[in-house]
Amino acid sequence: MSAWSPAAFGGAGCIAVHYLLLRAASGRIGDRLGALVLESSACLGIAAVLAFGGPGGVVATTRAGVGFAAASGLAVSGASVLLFTALRRGGPLGSTGTIVLGGGVVLSALASPWLFGETLTARRTLGVVLGIVAMWVLSGEP
């Protein structure tokens, strides 16, 4: 197992809990307010990790790093509002979550070779194709 794998699997577990709780909240709070509450509580959680220690190493902070992190946060906030909307409109969690997260994975896997010089291997290509097939199959659910 690669050194990064435990953190990735832990993150996957957190995302699973996130999606289940998000599904429970949808329809019980407005989409925009729900996203605001979600993102605000995420900020508090991250602040606690910063204050009390936790996973993550010390890395020099740059202006570009802060800018990219802020832009990433804006992208996540848009995804949160749209995910609340999709779930409130009746999207099944298994399909909606897979399309949102899987779609992001597919798009980033396709863009990363050009943006970051990562290798587009046969294994990555197969994963992208399987991800697209999964999203296509699940998007047909009522």
C-alpha positions as CSV (number, residue, x, y, z in Angstrom):
1,M,0.0,0.0,0.0
2,S,1.3,3.5,-0.9
3,A,2.1,6.0,1.8
4,W,-0.8,8.2,0.8
5,S,-3.4,5.3,0.6
6,P,-4.4,5.3,4.3
7,A,-5.2,9.1,4.2
8,A,-7.1,8.6,1.0
9,F,-9.2,5.8,2.4
10,G,-9.8,7.8,5.5
11,G,-10.9,10.7,3.4
12,A,-13.3,8.4,1.5
13,G,-14.8,7.4,4.8
14,C,-15.3,11.0,5.7
15,I,-16.9,11.7,2.3
16,A,-19.3,8.8,2.8
17,V,-20.4,10.1,6.2
18,H,-20.7,13.6,4.7
19,Y,-23.0,12.4,1.9
20,L,-25.2,10.4,4.3
21,L,-25.6,13.4,6.5
22,L,-26.1,15.8,3.6
23,R,-28.9,13.5,2.3
24,A,-30.5,13.6,5.7
25,A,-30.3,17.4,5.7
26,S,-31.6,18.0,2.2
27,G,-35.2,19.1,2.1
28,R,-35.0,20.1,5.8
29,I,-32.9,23.3,5.1
30,G,-32.7,25.6,2.1
31,D,-30.0,24.7,-0.4
32,R,-27.9,27.8,0.0
33,L,-28.3,28.0,3.8
34,G,-27.5,24.3,4.0
35,A,-24.3,24.8,2.0
36,L,-23.4,27.7,4.2
37,V,-23.9,25.7,7.4
38,L,-22.0,22.8,5.9
39,E,-19.0,24.9,4.8
40,S,-19.0,26.9,8.1
41,S,-18.9,23.8,10.2
42,A,-16.1,22.5,7.9
43,C,-14.1,25.6,8.7
44,L,-14.6,25.1,12.4
45,G,-13.4,21.5,12.1
46,I,-10.3,22.5,10.2
47,A,-9.6,25.3,12.6
48,A,-9.7,22.7,15.4
49,V,-7.2,20.5,13.6
50,L,-4.9,23.6,13.1
51,A,-5.3,24.6,16.8
52,F,-4.9,21.1,18.4
53,G,-2.8,19.3,15.8
54,G,-3.7,16.4,13.6
55,P,-2.9,15.1,10.2
56,G,-0.8,17.2,7.9
57,G,2.7,18.3,7.6
58,V,4.4,21.7,7.8
59,V,4.8,23.2,4.3
60,A,5.9,26.7,3.4
61,T,2.9,28.9,2.5
62,T,2.9,30.9,-0.7
63,R,0.6,33.5,-2.1
64,A,-0.2,31.2,-5.0
65,G,-1.0,28.3,-2.6
66,V,-3.4,30.5,-0.6
67,G,-5.1,31.6,-3.9
68,F,-5.5,28.1,-5.2
69,A,-6.8,26.9,-1.9
70,A,-9.4,29.8,-1.8
71,A,-10.5,29.1,-5.4
72,S,-10.8,25.4,-4.5
73,G,-13.0,26.4,-1.6
74,L,-15.3,28.4,-3.9
75,A,-15.6,25.4,-6.2
76,V,-16.6,23.2,-3.2
77,S,-19.1,25.7,-2.1
78,G,-20.7,25.7,-5.6
79,A,-20.7,21.9,-5.5
80,S,-22.3,21.9,-2.1
81,V,-25.2,24.1,-3.2
82,L,-25.8,22.1,-6.3
83,L,-25.6,18.8,-4.4
84,F,-28.2,20.1,-1.9
85,T,-30.4,21.1,-4.9
86,A,-30.0,17.7,-6.7
87,L,-30.9,15.8,-3.5
88,R,-33.8,18.0,-2.6
89,R,-35.2,17.4,-6.1
90,G,-35.2,13.7,-5.4
91,G,-31.9,12.5,-6.7
92,P,-31.0,9.2,-5.0
93,L,-27.9,9.5,-2.9
94,G,-26.1,6.6,-4.5
95,S,-26.6,8.1,-7.9
96,T,-26.2,11.8,-7.1
97,G,-23.2,11.3,-4.9
98,T,-21.5,9.1,-7.5
99,I,-22.2,11.5,-10.3
100,V,-20.9,14.6,-8.3
101,L,-17.9,12.9,-6.9
102,G,-17.2,10.5,-9.7
103,G,-17.6,13.3,-12.3
104,G,-15.1,15.4,-10.4
105,V,-12.7,12.5,-10.3
106,V,-13.1,11.8,-14.0
107,L,-12.6,15.4,-15.0
108,S,-9.6,15.9,-12.8
109,A,-8.0,12.7,-14.0
110,L,-8.4,13.8,-17.6
111,A,-7.1,17.4,-16.9
112,S,-4.2,16.5,-14.6
113,P,-1.8,15.3,-17.3
114,W,-2.1,18.6,-19.1
115,L,-2.1,20.8,-16.0
116,F,0.4,19.0,-13.8
117,G,2.3,16.7,-16.2
118,E,0.9,13.5,-14.6
119,T,1.1,10.4,-16.7
120,L,-2.1,9.2,-18.4
121,T,-1.5,5.5,-17.9
122,A,-3.6,2.6,-19.2
123,R,-4.8,2.0,-15.6
124,R,-5.9,5.6,-15.2
125,T,-7.7,5.5,-18.6
126,L,-9.5,2.3,-17.6
127,G,-10.6,4.0,-14.3
128,V,-11.9,7.0,-16.2
129,V,-13.8,4.8,-18.6
130,L,-15.3,2.8,-15.7
131,G,-16.2,6.0,-13.9
132,I,-18.0,7.4,-17.0
133,V,-19.9,4.1,-17.4
134,A,-20.9,4.2,-13.7
135,M,-22.2,7.7,-14.0
136,W,-24.1,6.9,-17.2
137,V,-25.7,3.8,-15.6
138,L,-26.6,5.6,-12.4
139,S,-27.9,8.8,-14.1
140,G,-30.8,6.8,-15.5
141,E,-32.2,6.0,-12.1
142,P,-35.6,7.7,-11.5
